[in-house]
């Protein structure tokens, strides 16, 4: 397992704008507070989401990109990249693996955070098909694609991107989490990041209460006690 001091760069790969903020923004704020470089790679523009039926897909995509950019700034992240895949139809393809492997080689992260590729039968939201496809493709990009110089040779020979080995992966939404991050000191910034996604959370009457209830229960389950907040992950060793 990577020690906290060994994590200097983090890459977060998600399916949609807002995924990182629901799942990991509190942890990201902790990283940026200590000077860790964090990059977001968002596979789709989220054009199939939202509650405003007067906004067409193109308008929704532009809106959600701007919302994610604003949300990232709330937790200290300025490097946000969008791959532009269609929302709702992501599959675990070779093209997606190559595109994620490219970003891994560009960023050269010690830690990658992404979705669990497993279906979670305890809670349906993490099991969105886009989430599972992105999680599976990211794990394949971590191993073997990004570290293998013979995988997608155009990345090396045409783009000059040397192979890179990621030290560890954290999976969000896993049915079997084994790592919890205490976000009590950063939960307010997590909530502020989520508020930036007005197209997704504007209909919620009490976003603050929703977040504190859900992640308070996560903290209790992790043994941190009442009055604390935590995010949960499954750690995957890659070395």
LOFIBA-84179 format. One line per field, with one value per residue (C-alpha): x, y, z; residue number from 0. Coordinates in nm, 4 decimals. Example, Ala and Ser with C-alpha at 12.3 -4.5 7.8 and 13.67 -1.06 7.14 Angstrom:
// residues 2
c1 = [1.2300:1.3670]
c2 = [-0.4500:-0.1060]
c3 = [0.7800:0.7140]
nr = [0:1]
This chain:
// residues 239
c1 = [0.0000:0.1203:0.1980:0.0346:0.3773:0.4362:0.1370:0.2460:0.0175:-0.3395:-0.5506:-0.9277:-1.1080:-1.4874:-1.7755:-1.9684:-1.9282:-2.0210:-1.9118:-1.5890:-1.7705:-2.0274:-1.7652:-1.4308:-1.4253:-1.3560:-1.0533:-0.9388:-0.9513:-0.7299:-0.4807:-0.4667:-0.4347:-0.0982:0.0212:-0.0649:-0.1202:-0.4665:-0.6031:-0.9608:-1.0319:-1.4057:-1.5013:-1.8379:-1.9775:-2.2895:-2.5181:-2.7791:-2.8215:-2.9962:-3.3477:-3.3940:-3.5872:-3.5492:-3.1728:-3.0776:-2.7955:-2.5358:-2.6321:-2.6319:-2.2851:-2.1452:-2.3224:-2.1965:-1.8378:-1.8507:-2.0098:-1.7341:-1.4654:-1.6166:-1.6597:-1.2978:-1.1800:-1.3782:-1.1419:-0.8234:-0.8150:-0.7487:-0.6512:-0.9806:-0.9866:-1.2910:-1.2730:-1.6086:-1.7614:-2.1434:-2.3200:-2.5136:-2.3515:-1.9956:-1.8536:-1.5256:-1.3601:-1.0015:-1.0452:-1.1439:-0.8546:-0.6127:-0.7536:-0.7276:-0.3804:-0.2767:-0.3847:-0.2109:0.1135:0.0712:-0.0063:0.2132:0.0118:0.1068:-0.2617:-0.5624:-0.9171:-1.2017:-1.5329:-1.5703:-1.6439:-1.8545:-2.2299:-2.3206:-2.6366:-2.6518:-2.7012:-2.7891:-2.6399:-2.2721:-2.3648:-2.4589:-2.3386:-2.1128:-1.9497:-1.8819:-1.7451:-1.5155:-1.3942:-1.3132:-1.1421:-0.9388:-0.8169:-0.7177:-0.5430:-0.3540:-0.2628:-0.1362:-0.1749:-0.0080:0.2926:0.3471:0.5492:0.4183:0.0529:-0.0891:0.2571:0.1360:0.1333:0.5094:0.6248:0.3910:0.3134:0.6319:0.4500:0.6711:0.5210:0.4135:0.3314:0.0589:0.1259:-0.2299:-0.5957:-0.8875:-1.2290:-1.5333:-1.8771:-1.7377:-1.9630:-1.6605:-1.4799:-1.1725:-1.0330:-1.2000:-1.0835:-1.1924:-1.3262:-1.4660:-1.2369:-1.3209:-1.6894:-1.7943:-1.5800:-1.7265:-2.0728:-1.9621:-1.8259:-2.1579:-2.3491:-2.1590:-2.3513:-2.6751:-2.8198:-2.7932:-2.8622:-3.0797:-3.3919:-3.2621:-3.4183:-3.1460:-2.8191:-2.6224:-2.8336:-2.8189:-2.4381:-2.3908:-2.6331:-2.4817:-2.1170:-2.1853:-2.3249:-2.0140:-1.7965:-1.9935:-1.9642:-1.5880:-1.5633:-1.4898:-1.7891:-2.0747:-2.0115:-1.7465:-1.7678:-1.5881:-1.5563:-1.5127:-1.2931:-1.1606:-0.7817:-0.6214:-0.2465:-0.0845:0.2793]
c2 = [0.0000:0.3501:0.5657:0.9095:1.0689:0.8651:1.0168:1.3261:1.3067:1.1773:1.1098:1.0757:0.9049:0.9288:0.8744:1.1990:1.5498:1.5370:1.1732:1.2756:1.5237:1.2754:1.0075:1.1629:1.5450:1.5426:1.3196:1.5323:1.8456:1.6696:1.5882:1.9392:2.0886:1.9167:2.0108:1.6964:1.7565:1.6292:1.5879:1.5016:1.2988:1.2955:1.0467:1.2006:1.5534:1.4386:1.5489:1.2830:1.4081:1.6955:1.8066:2.1102:1.9809:2.3154:2.2608:2.0425:1.7895:2.0282:2.2956:2.0452:1.9220:2.2750:2.3512:2.0388:2.0958:2.4434:2.3053:2.0453:2.3050:2.5230:2.2254:2.1262:2.4739:2.4408:2.1604:2.3028:2.1257:2.3214:2.0452:1.9041:1.7036:1.5807:1.2890:1.3650:1.0173:1.0057:1.0002:0.6818:0.4594:0.4096:0.0611:-0.0925:-0.0580:-0.0582:0.3060:0.4024:0.2041:0.3833:0.7271:0.6667:0.5129:0.8282:1.0480:0.8183:0.8491:1.2255:1.2787:0.9961:0.9589:0.7640:0.7000:0.6599:0.6955:0.5569:0.3699:0.0106:-0.2098:-0.4369:-0.4087:-0.2904:-0.4660:-0.2671:0.0692:0.1076:0.4497:0.3430:0.0702:0.3015:0.1177:0.4097:0.3866:0.0158:0.0553:0.3417:0.1587:-0.1548:0.0369:0.2384:-0.0734:-0.2180:0.1082:0.0967:-0.2683:-0.3555:-0.0714:0.2326:0.0405:-0.1725:0.0118:-0.2330:-0.1564:0.1129:0.1768:0.5023:0.6560:0.6040:0.6380:0.9124:1.1026:1.0417:0.9148:0.6796:0.3867:0.4575:0.2279:0.3464:0.2468:0.2012:0.2385:0.3395:0.2240:0.4316:0.2721:-0.0734:-0.3257:-0.4209:-0.1022:-0.1512:0.2007:0.5040:0.8643:1.0953:1.4058:1.5817:1.8804:1.9048:1.8089:2.1728:2.1999:1.8749:2.0250:2.3444:2.1373:1.9558:2.2843:2.3836:2.1076:2.3032:2.1133:1.7927:1.8943:2.2045:1.9970:1.8729:2.0635:1.9869:1.8983:1.9737:1.7342:1.4659:1.4733:1.4851:1.1977:0.9698:1.0314:1.0460:0.6933:0.5922:0.7253:0.5317:0.2115:0.2725:0.2997:0.6735:0.7483:0.9968:1.3498:1.2474:1.2128:0.9679:0.8540:0.4840:0.3117:-0.0297:-0.0259:-0.2180:-0.2826:-0.2694:-0.3478]
c3 = [0.0000:-0.0788:0.2224:0.2204:0.1804:-0.1368:-0.3177:-0.5089:-0.8123:-0.8359:-1.1453:-1.1034:-1.3939:-1.3888:-1.6275:-1.5742:-1.4384:-1.0661:-1.0129:-0.8432:-0.6210:-0.4959:-0.4401:-0.3568:-0.3366:0.0371:-0.0155:-0.3090:-0.0917:0.1626:-0.1125:-0.2563:0.0921:0.1248:-0.2218:-0.4172:-0.7912:-0.8909:-1.2433:-1.3378:-1.6521:-1.7269:-1.9963:-2.0996:-2.0913:-1.9054:-2.1871:-2.1002:-1.7432:-1.5723:-1.4901:-1.7171:-2.0193:-2.1960:-2.2375:-2.5356:-2.5282:-2.6666:-2.4174:-2.1332:-2.2269:-2.2217:-1.8938:-1.7222:-1.8347:-1.6813:-1.3630:-1.3257:-1.3795:-1.1064:-0.8731:-0.9220:-0.8189:-0.4944:-0.3881:-0.5391:-0.8786:-1.1986:-1.4444:-1.5768:-1.9019:-2.0946:-2.3384:-2.5024:-2.5154:-2.5480:-2.2118:-2.1365:-2.3994:-2.2732:-2.3281:-2.2147:-2.5545:-2.6776:-2.7812:-2.4273:-2.2801:-2.5148:-2.4327:-2.0576:-2.0918:-2.2791:-1.9873:-1.7388:-1.9326:-1.9567:-1.5877:-1.4477:-1.1253:-0.8163:-0.7425:-0.9715:-0.8363:-1.0460:-1.0349:-0.9256:-1.2296:-1.0079:-0.9726:-0.6243:-0.5080:-0.1837:-0.3573:-0.7248:-0.8155:-0.8237:-1.0741:-1.3617:-1.6756:-1.7685:-1.4253:-1.4590:-1.8114:-1.7127:-1.4013:-1.6001:-1.8804:-1.6297:-1.4522:-1.7910:-1.8784:-1.5478:-1.6044:-1.8528:-2.1030:-1.9455:-1.8188:-2.1304:-2.4000:-2.6601:-2.5847:-2.8142:-2.9660:-3.1212:-2.7736:-2.7527:-3.1107:-3.2371:-2.9151:-2.7182:-2.4108:-2.2132:-2.0233:-1.6645:-1.3730:-1.1340:-0.7754:-0.6521:-0.7520:-0.5289:-0.6465:-0.5562:-0.5212:-0.4489:-0.2752:-0.0607:0.0509:0.2659:0.2950:0.4506:0.4393:0.7208:0.5428:0.8484:0.7928:0.4203:0.4055:0.3641:0.0517:-0.0780:-0.0374:-0.2132:-0.5019:-0.5305:-0.5255:-0.8393:-1.0215:-1.0143:-1.3111:-1.1086:-0.7486:-0.7868:-0.7261:-0.3878:-0.1017:0.1522:-0.0182:0.2970:0.5021:0.2326:0.2191:0.5950:0.6487:0.3840:0.4661:0.8385:0.8146:0.6193:0.9012:1.1630:0.9575:0.9345:1.3132:1.3194:1.5401:1.5364:1.4178:1.1655:0.7856:0.5590:0.1986:0.1194:-0.1379:-0.2301:-0.2615:-0.5475:-0.5504:-0.8915:-0.8159]
nr = [0:1:2:3:4:5:6:7:8:9:10:11:12:13:14:15:16:17:18:19:20:21:22:23:24:25:26:27:28:29:30:31:32:33:34:35:36:37:38:39:40:41:42:43:44:45:46:47:48:49:50:51:52:53:54:55:56:57:58:59:60:61:62:63:64:65:66:67:68:69:70:71:72:73:74:75:76:77:78:79:80:81:82:83:84:85:86:87:88:89:90:91:92:93:94:95:96:97:98:99:100:101:102:103:104:105:106:107:108:109:110:111:112:113:114:115:116:117:118:119:120:121:122:123:124:125:126:127:128:129:130:131:132:133:134:135:136:137:138:139:140:141:142:143:144:145:146:147:148:149:150:151:152:153:154:155:156:157:158:159:160:161:162:163:164:165:166:167:168:169:170:171:172:173:174:175:176:177:178:179:180:181:182:183:184:185:186:187:188:189:190:191:192:193:194:195:196:197:198:199:200:201:202:203:204:205:206:207:208:209:210:211:212:213:214:215:216:217:218:219:220:221:222:223:224:225:226:227:228:229:230:231:232:233:234:235:236:237:238]
